[in-house]
Structures are given as C-alpha cells and as structure tokens.
Amino acid sequence: MIGAKSGWNRREFGAGAALLALALGIPAAGVKLTNLDAEDQPSERQRRLIAEVSDLVIPRTDTPGAMDLGVGDFVVLALAHGLSGTRAPMASGAVTAAIEPFRRRDGSIRHLPWLERALDHAAGGDFLRYEPAERARLLAALDEAAFAQGAPPSPWTAVKGLILTGYYTSEAGGSQELRYELVPGKWEWDIPLTPDMRAFSSDWTAVDFG
Amino acid sequence: MKNDTQFDAPRFDAPRFDAIVVGSGITGGWAAKELTEAGLTVLMVERGRNIEHQTGYETELKAPWEMPFRGQGDAALYAREYPVQMLNRHFNEFTESHFVNDAEQPYQKALGKDFDWFRSYQLGGRSLTWGRQCYRWSDYDFGANKRDGFGTDWPIRYADLAPWYDKVEEFVGVSGAAEGLAQLPDGRFLPPMELNCVEQAARERIRAKYPDRVMTIGRTANLTEARPEQGRAHCQYRSICARGCSYGAYFSTQSATLPAAKKTGRLKVVTDAQVHKVDYDAKTGRVTGVRWIDTKTGEHKVAFARVVFLNAGAFNSVHLMLNSASEAMPQGLANSSGVLGTHIMDHANTMAAMAVMPGFEGRTSFGNRPTGIVIPRFRNLETLDGEGFTRGYSFQGGALQGTWTRGKRMGGIGKAYKEELHKIGPWTMVLVVFADSMPRASNRLTLSKRTDPRGVRQLEIAFAHGKEEMAALADAHREATAMLTEAGGHVIMGFDRPGHGGTSIHEMGGARMGWDPKTSVLNRLSQAHDIPNLFVTDGAQMSSSACQNPSLTYMALTARACATAVSMLQEGVI
C-alpha cells in the first residue's frame, strides 16, 4: 500500500532533479539525463526507485540525505556512462538466472532494470508500495546477501558504490557530512584522533586506496 | 613518413639557433636552462600544446562537485579515447587534459606483448604529472651490468655524476632524510616531511628485526622551504600535484627550468610541433637541425642548429632517431651499432603487500603529504643473496587511513552505515615494489608500418619481463609480507607478479651508453658515438634500470651533457 508518510510523497522527485543541477553544479552542457541514449534512459519508475534506494543507503540525518542531493540521478548518469566499470562484461560464470535477462549483448549488465526487478521480486510485488521501514528491511536483506563472505558477484555492489560516489562527491556530502580541505597548508604527522573528527573527502590517497 | 622529400621546406630562410632541444619535459627543461644560461640561443620544440604556469592549470582549484563527472571522469569517453592512459592512477577528470588522447597518439604493441605507455604531450611533458620521487643511483647500479653480465658496462660511475646530482638537487629542491646508505646515497636535501605515526613505528620495528633495512621518507621534489628566488612557495600538502600547482611547490618545467631559461632572453619555444626527423649531413658528419609538423595547421617546418639535444622522452627520442634514417644512415640516426631501440626497460612493479595496522586507533594526521615511504634495496649488495635474481628491488608506499570509499566494500545501509563512514577509517599500510628491469636485446622498439594521423610511422613496442624480474617480485612479496607482519600488521593481500610493461612509467633505454661504438649508441658524455653534435639526455641513454626512480639521474646527466656540449662548442670541437 502507498503510505501517506512515504518518503516519496513528501519529497517531490522534480525537486531532486532541480537540486541535481543546482547543488551539484553540473554544467548544462553534456550531462543532462535527457541527453542519454534511449537505451540508457530510465523509466520514471526506475528513476524514482534509484532515488528512493539511494536515500535508504544514506538517509537524511543532521546532514542532507542522498535524495536531498539528487544522488539517484547521478547514479543514472554514471551507469549510462559506465563509471566504476559498470559497462564491463560480467564474467559469464557469475551470471545467475536472475541476472541473465538484464545482460547486454556486450556482456555488461543493465543495472537499473535488474535492481527494479530484484526489489520488486523481494517485495512480492511493488517495492515502492511499502513504507520506508519495510523498504529498508528489503534492501538491507539484498545488501547483506551481496556483501556476505563468499557471496557471488552482485550488480548491487556497483550500484551501491555509485550511490556513495554520488553522495560523498556532492558539496554537502563532501564538505558537511565529511571534511573538505582543498589547501591544508601544513602536514601534522601525529595528532590525537577524537570522536568528533570527521573523515576527509579531500584525502585523495585515502579516496583511492583507503 | 611516406616520402620525406615531399615535405622539404625552403631551407635558406629557416631559423638558426645554437641549439635545438626536442621536448620540454624534465630533461628538455634542464637542457634549455643550462644551454641558455651558458649563452647559447636555444629553440625548444614541443609536440603538445602550450600550458602556462598557474593560469593554465584549469582544474587545480575545482571540487569534485564542480566537475561534470565528480572527478571520476566520463568512463565511456575514456574507454573510447583513453584506454591506456585511464589505467594510470594519476589519471582522472581533473588531470585528463595532462595526458595524451590514445586515439590521436597511437602506438603498436608487438604480437602477444603488452605495454601500457603513459604519456603527456604538452609543454612541460610529464614533469607536470610525474611522481616527483628523486633518488640518486649508486655504484651498485652503475656497476650492475659489469657485475652480472647483462647489458653493456656503464661507461660512468657514481663519482662522475655526484657533483651533477648536487647541482640539480639544489635547484630542484628535494626534501628527504639523510640515512648514510651506500645503495641510496644522500643528497642535498631540504628538510624531510615526517613519517606518520604508523610509519615511524614500522621503521623502528623493521630495523630491530632487519638491521640492514631502513624505511625512510620518500625523497620528493616538493619544497618544504619556499624558493622565493624562483617564485616558488612551499608545499601546501594538497597532494593534487598532477593537476598543476600554481604555488610552484613541486618541480616542473613550468615552475622552475622554463622561467630560468626564459630569463636569459635566449630561448624560443614552439608548441604543437611534432618533430619527425633530425637532419643529418653526411659530408660534415653532423646533424644540422630538425623538421616538424605543425599539428594545428599541418605545415611542415624546419630549423637549424649547431647542436641538437633529444629530450623527447626515452621511447620518443628513439622513435625520432629510427625515423631519421637516411641514405647515409639507413638503420637510423647514429645507429651504426645496430643496437638503437634495443635493451628497453621498465621496472617490474606490483603491490607486494597490504596490511591492516592495529594499535594506532587514537591517532591521525592532518594534511595530504605528497610523498610516501621508501625502503631502499637490501638484496644483492655486498653478497649475492637473491634467489634467481642478481639485482635489486625497493619498496615505496606508506600508511594511511581510509575515508568514505571503504564503504564500497562494506555491507550495511541507513543511519548506522552513514555514521560509520562519517569516521576516519582504520590504518592500513601498503608496500609497492619496484624491481630492476634487466637489459635484454629482445625488448626493443621498432618502426611500425602503420602511421599516425599525421602520417608519421608509429612506434612498435616489444617488451616482456623475464624470469629474473619474476624471481625478484616473488622475493619482494615474501619480504614485504614478513616486514609488515613484523611491524604489527595483518597482511590482507599482496601480489608477486608484475603489471604490464610500462606500469612503472619508468620506461628507459633504447639508445644506451657504452664504451664501444660497435655495441652502444652514446658515449660516456651522452653524446652519439657516430655524431658529435647530437646528444640524447633523457631516459633513452640508460644502460641499466636500477630500481630507483630515474628522473633525478636523467636531470644530472642532462646538466652534465650540457656542460660538455657548451665547452665543445667553445673549443670548436663540434
């Protein structure tokens, strides 16, 4: 059932799209979702789904959540352009019956349609019908299966990674939730780590290797 | 070229210089500086575009959210046009314009062999994108070929180069710690950047167990003290060097050698100029100048000089010499020996071990230090103690704390997950190995029959690591694991096989130095045996690879060769 308190109804998707342009400073040229190839254009439902899912991964706390920052649309863009290796072929041994229908001819996976199907399947119907708490429970189960020790490769890990990228490379995610210091100006090699200290989004070595 | 004669430019009004320097990277910048400061007029020819110091670093101050793809770049574009360059760990959306477009700058790989050739065609070349590590070589390195019989004996030893190391370090500005090690001689250092708390502990624990192994801070061309006379500020600890640094805090052509050369008023720079041929006059036995294609207009141009310095980057200098074959020199310029293009090298390189480092939970650091640690070579020094290899390897790496990206490997969603990623992550430590690459005749460069979009024959690279490198990396994997364990770490991964050739971005050789003109291209002065007014002073001249980063040695050899050329010109010898 569609709950009156569902996160979706309280936050119009259009606002998310506007935030994408504003808060993320994406130049008008080149990267509008409307410029994507037809094959990479998400349905409105898929677009809404990834926005909701991203917000379940990183919800609003005392800093904005993923939906506030339009992370869903970043994931759409990133998948269309193959960021984080998402247009690389999946090893055929790893392609299960549940993934097979979403395989492109080049062996890569159509992540969004797969996610839509996987969540609807877990929900026994329309995933988006449920209250946020139930959606979170369903997504957490999918996440747990994907990250379990010895779990077979799941398209979810790449989608989740792109949600993180979309969030922590946004201005609020990078500089409010975490710390962003473009010009530290000094090297303090040994200082106490206190509980209030936030991680750095501008520690480029840590971003690459941490 | 299909037929060089069709590109003959009118020769009589072509510009004349005392010297032409082909290339503007680390060594081209040094050649321009040294030659102009000695009073010569110099033409520097760069195949790539102009990049102005400071104003030309377009992404330097950008945040990820100001970039169309958040600093990750357009992977679809990269797959099409940057399939090799995108493998470089310094390549991203901020730095992509400092690397070549592979589609526009093709090269060939010999059948069944891989080589990832990382290139930066622009004013400043790879001096804008280099790793900045500066290490002296020792007589273990210059004596290596003689000792084990691979390659040809270096005609120089450490004593020949020591004063030139002094000279270039003092100008470059190298921060580092003196350790008194014979295998990694100390230099004229600026104050070192400190090791972080994990590295300090690891240094002590490793030394307690292995007295001959010294973990020290990476010696890096980042200023820890400002150089006001060069207009360079001290390092700001951003560690985004490859975007370009308007503080001038790391050494590059733009920040240091180019301003010095320009100050003399004797330097002319042309960019977008792909040199495809060095002209040779069989009557005088000298080179007379160079020809290039203006890559913007397609025009063919020529200039003359009394002396020519090749500083195009090791493989490109060799490429140019091969492409400069003439009736008098059918095998290529200065190639009477037939060894031009052979014995190319690139350090065998892999991540030998990575460990989680418990016990430092309450400590952290501030700032992004633009260098890591180094553990200098400890194998095959006084005694040959390597199993299946006769040379050395050394480790670079460091300890760091994770940030949000660790969440990509973690299960969890929601508030608790977000709060976990809010925290500074646990300490890990990484040791990356660089091993000597053996000089082998079978690893070589040739001209392909295929041409580039400008009609110049492409370079073909045939390169493979051999059993000595495999043995060295297997040993390095064992020793890295043992050392990190000794340092209190839990090793979680590590490799004992090298990446593709080129991975180290230390490609070198192809126009090796040697005593004998029959078996080498250059003499002990970086001067062609066959042509007295031709000098090759980039990585092409190397006869062995050592396991240290090579740029500092290229710079020292360049400064030395410039002094040689100037005195020979003054004496009328060339």
HADDOCK unambig.tbl for C-alpha pairs under 7 A between the chains (distance, minus, plus):
assign (segid A and resid 24 and name CA) (segid B and resid 65 and name CA) 5.27 0.50 0.50
assign (segid A and resid 24 and name CA) (segid B and resid 66 and name CA) 6.83 0.50 0.50
assign (segid A and resid 25 and name CA) (segid B and resid 65 and name CA) 6.24 0.50 0.50
assign (segid A and resid 25 and name CA) (segid B and resid 66 and name CA) 5.40 0.50 0.50
assign (segid A and resid 26 and name CA) (segid B and resid 66 and name CA) 6.60 0.50 0.50
assign (segid A and resid 26 and name CA) (segid B and resid 67 and name CA) 6.75 0.50 0.50
assign (segid A and resid 26 and name CA) (segid B and resid 68 and name CA) 5.31 0.50 0.50
assign (segid A and resid 27 and name CA) (segid B and resid 68 and name CA) 6.51 0.50 0.50
assign (segid A and resid 31 and name CA) (segid B and resid 68 and name CA) 6.97 0.50 0.50
assign (segid A and resid 56 and name CA) (segid B and resid 413 and name CA) 6.62 0.50 0.50
assign (segid A and resid 56 and name CA) (segid B and resid 414 and name CA) 5.59 0.50 0.50
assign (segid A and resid 57 and name CA) (segid B and resid 413 and name CA) 4.39 0.50 0.50
assign (segid A and resid 57 and name CA) (segid B and resid 414 and name CA) 4.82 0.50 0.50
assign (segid A and resid 58 and name CA) (segid B and resid 413 and name CA) 6.83 0.50 0.50
assign (segid A and resid 58 and name CA) (segid B and resid 414 and name CA) 5.39 0.50 0.50
assign (segid A and resid 58 and name CA) (segid B and resid 415 and name CA) 6.71 0.50 0.50
assign (segid A and resid 58 and name CA) (segid B and resid 418 and name CA) 5.88 0.50 0.50
assign (segid A and resid 59 and name CA) (segid B and resid 414 and name CA) 5.91 0.50 0.50
assign (segid A and resid 59 and name CA) (segid B and resid 415 and name CA) 6.25 0.50 0.50
assign (segid A and resid 81 and name CA) (segid B and resid 74 and name CA) 6.21 0.50 0.50
assign (segid A and resid 81 and name CA) (segid B and resid 75 and name CA) 5.78 0.50 0.50
assign (segid A and resid 81 and name CA) (segid B and resid 76 and name CA) 5.01 0.50 0.50
assign (segid A and resid 82 and name CA) (segid B and resid 75 and name CA) 5.56 0.50 0.50
assign (segid A and resid 82 and name CA) (segid B and resid 76 and name CA) 5.88 0.50 0.50
assign (segid A and resid 83 and name CA) (segid B and resid 75 and name CA) 5.20 0.50 0.50
assign (segid A and resid 140 and name CA) (segid B and resid 412 and name CA) 6.70 0.50 0.50
assign (segid A and resid 140 and name CA) (segid B and resid 413 and name CA) 6.38 0.50 0.50
assign (segid A and resid 143 and name CA) (segid B and resid 411 and name CA) 6.25 0.50 0.50
assign (segid A and resid 143 and name CA) (segid B and resid 412 and name CA) 6.67 0.50 0.50
assign (segid A and resid 144 and name CA) (segid B and resid 411 and name CA) 5.94 0.50 0.50
assign (segid A and resid 144 and name CA) (segid B and resid 412 and name CA) 6.97 0.50 0.50
assign (segid A and resid 147 and name CA) (segid B and resid 410 and name CA) 6.85 0.50 0.50
assign (segid A and resid 147 and name CA) (segid B and resid 411 and name CA) 5.25 0.50 0.50
assign (segid A and resid 160 and name CA) (segid B and resid 408 and name CA) 6.89 0.50 0.50
assign (segid A and resid 161 and name CA) (segid B and resid 408 and name CA) 4.95 0.50 0.50
assign (segid A and resid 169 and name CA) (segid B and resid 64 and name CA) 5.55 0.50 0.50
assign (segid A and resid 169 and name CA) (segid B and resid 65 and name CA) 5.79 0.50 0.50
assign (segid A and resid 169 and name CA) (segid B and resid 70 and name CA) 6.08 0.50 0.50
assign (segid A and resid 170 and name CA) (segid B and resid 65 and name CA) 4.99 0.50 0.50
assign (segid A and resid 171 and name CA) (segid B and resid 65 and name CA) 5.77 0.50 0.50
assign (segid A and resid 177 and name CA) (segid B and resid 422 and name CA) 6.73 0.50 0.50
assign (segid A and resid 178 and name CA) (segid B and resid 422 and name CA) 6.25 0.50 0.50
assign (segid A and resid 182 and name CA) (segid B and resid 238 and name CA) 6.32 0.50 0.50
assign (segid A and resid 183 and name CA) (segid B and resid 236 and name CA) 6.07 0.50 0.50
assign (segid A and resid 183 and name CA) (segid B and resid 237 and name CA) 6.93 0.50 0.50
assign (segid A and resid 183 and name CA) (segid B and resid 238 and name CA) 5.57 0.50 0.50
assign (segid A and resid 184 and name CA) (segid B and resid 236 and name CA) 6.21 0.50 0.50
assign (segid A and resid 184 and name CA) (segid B and resid 237 and name CA) 5.86 0.50 0.50
assign (segid A and resid 184 and name CA) (segid B and resid 238 and name CA) 6.20 0.50 0.50
assign (segid A and resid 184 and name CA) (segid B and resid 367 and name CA) 5.15 0.50 0.50
assign (segid A and resid 185 and name CA) (segid B and resid 236 and name CA) 4.03 0.50 0.50
assign (segid A and resid 185 and name CA) (segid B and resid 237 and name CA) 5.62 0.50 0.50
assign (segid A and resid 186 and name CA) (segid B and resid 236 and name CA) 6.03 0.50 0.50
assign (segid A and resid 186 and name CA) (segid B and resid 237 and name CA) 5.83 0.50 0.50
assign (segid A and resid 186 and name CA) (segid B and resid 367 and name CA) 5.84 0.50 0.50
assign (segid A and resid 187 and name CA) (segid B and resid 237 and name CA) 6.31 0.50 0.50
assign (segid A and resid 187 and name CA) (segid B and resid 366 and name CA) 5.72 0.50 0.50
assign (segid A and resid 187 and name CA) (segid B and resid 367 and name CA) 4.77 0.50 0.50
assign (segid A and resid 187 and name CA) (segid B and resid 368 and name CA) 6.89 0.50 0.50
assign (segid A and resid 187 and name CA) (segid B and resid 369 and name CA) 6.48 0.50 0.50
assign (segid A and resid 188 and name CA) (segid B and resid 365 and name CA) 5.41 0.50 0.50
assign (segid A and resid 188 and name CA) (segid B and resid 366 and name CA) 4.91 0.50 0.50
assign (segid A and resid 188 and name CA) (segid B and resid 367 and name CA) 6.54 0.50 0.50
assign (segid A and resid 189 and name CA) (segid B and resid 194 and name CA) 6.24 0.50 0.50
assign (segid A and resid 189 and name CA) (segid B and resid 195 and name CA) 6.68 0.50 0.50
assign (segid A and resid 189 and name CA) (segid B and resid 196 and name CA) 4.80 0.50 0.50
assign (segid A and resid 189 and name CA) (segid B and resid 197 and name CA) 6.87 0.50 0.50
assign (segid A and resid 189 and name CA) (segid B and resid 365 and name CA) 4.83 0.50 0.50
assign (segid A and resid 189 and name CA) (segid B and resid 366 and name CA) 6.62 0.50 0.50
assign (segid A and resid 190 and name CA) (segid B and resid 196 and name CA) 6.06 0.50 0.50
assign (segid A and resid 190 and name CA) (segid B and resid 197 and name CA) 5.75 0.50 0.50
assign (segid A and resid 190 and name CA) (segid B and resid 363 and name CA) 6.38 0.50 0.50
assign (segid A and resid 190 and name CA) (segid B and resid 364 and name CA) 5.72 0.50 0.50
assign (segid A and resid 190 and name CA) (segid B and resid 365 and name CA) 5.10 0.50 0.50
assign (segid A and resid 191 and name CA) (segid B and resid 363 and name CA) 5.71 0.50 0.50
assign (segid A and resid 191 and name CA) (segid B and resid 364 and name CA) 5.34 0.50 0.50
assign (segid A and resid 191 and name CA) (segid B and resid 365 and name CA) 5.53 0.50 0.50
assign (segid A and resid 192 and name CA) (segid B and resid 362 and name CA) 5.83 0.50 0.50
assign (segid A and resid 192 and name CA) (segid B and resid 363 and name CA) 4.61 0.50 0.50
assign (segid A and resid 192 and name CA) (segid B and resid 364 and name CA) 6.01 0.50 0.50
assign (segid A and resid 193 and name CA) (segid B and resid 362 and name CA) 4.83 0.50 0.50
assign (segid A and resid 193 and name CA) (segid B and resid 363 and name CA) 4.70 0.50 0.50
assign (segid A and resid 193 and name CA) (segid B and resid 364 and name CA) 5.37 0.50 0.50
assign (segid A and resid 197 and name CA) (segid B and resid 423 and name CA) 6.72 0.50 0.50
assign (segid A and resid 198 and name CA) (segid B and resid 422 and name CA) 5.51 0.50 0.50
assign (segid A and resid 198 and name CA) (segid B and resid 423 and name CA) 5.16 0.50 0.50
assign (segid A and resid 198 and name CA) (segid B and resid 424 and name CA) 6.11 0.50 0.50
assign (segid A and resid 199 and name CA) (segid B and resid 403 and name CA) 5.67 0.50 0.50
assign (segid A and resid 199 and name CA) (segid B and resid 422 and name CA) 5.83 0.50 0.50
assign (segid A and resid 199 and name CA) (segid B and resid 423 and name CA) 5.11 0.50 0.50
assign (segid A and resid 199 and name CA) (segid B and resid 424 and name CA) 4.23 0.50 0.50
assign (segid A and resid 200 and name CA) (segid B and resid 403 and name CA) 6.36 0.50 0.50
assign (segid A and resid 201 and name CA) (segid B and resid 403 and name CA) 6.86 0.50 0.50
assign (segid A and resid 203 and name CA) (segid B and resid 368 and name CA) 6.26 0.50 0.50
assign (segid A and resid 206 and name CA) (segid B and resid 400 and name CA) 6.62 0.50 0.50
assign (segid A and resid 206 and name CA) (segid B and resid 401 and name CA) 6.25 0.50 0.50
assign (segid A and resid 206 and name CA) (segid B and resid 402 and name CA) 4.95 0.50 0.50
assign (segid A and resid 206 and name CA) (segid B and resid 403 and name CA) 5.68 0.50 0.50
assign (segid A and resid 207 and name CA) (segid B and resid 403 and name CA) 6.06 0.50 0.50
assign (segid A and resid 207 and name CA) (segid B and resid 404 and name CA) 6.99 0.50 0.50
assign (segid A and resid 207 and name CA) (segid B and resid 405 and name CA) 5.65 0.50 0.50
assign (segid A and resid 210 and name CA) (segid B and resid 400 and name CA) 6.98 0.50 0.50
assign (segid A and resid 210 and name CA) (segid B and resid 401 and name CA) 6.07 0.50 0.50
assign (segid A and resid 210 and name CA) (segid B and resid 402 and name CA) 3.70 0.50 0.50
assign (segid A and resid 210 and name CA) (segid B and resid 403 and name CA) 5.98 0.50 0.50
assign (segid A and resid 210 and name CA) (segid B and resid 405 and name CA) 6.67 0.50 0.50
assign (segid A and resid 210 and name CA) (segid B and resid 406 and name CA) 6.05 0.50 0.50
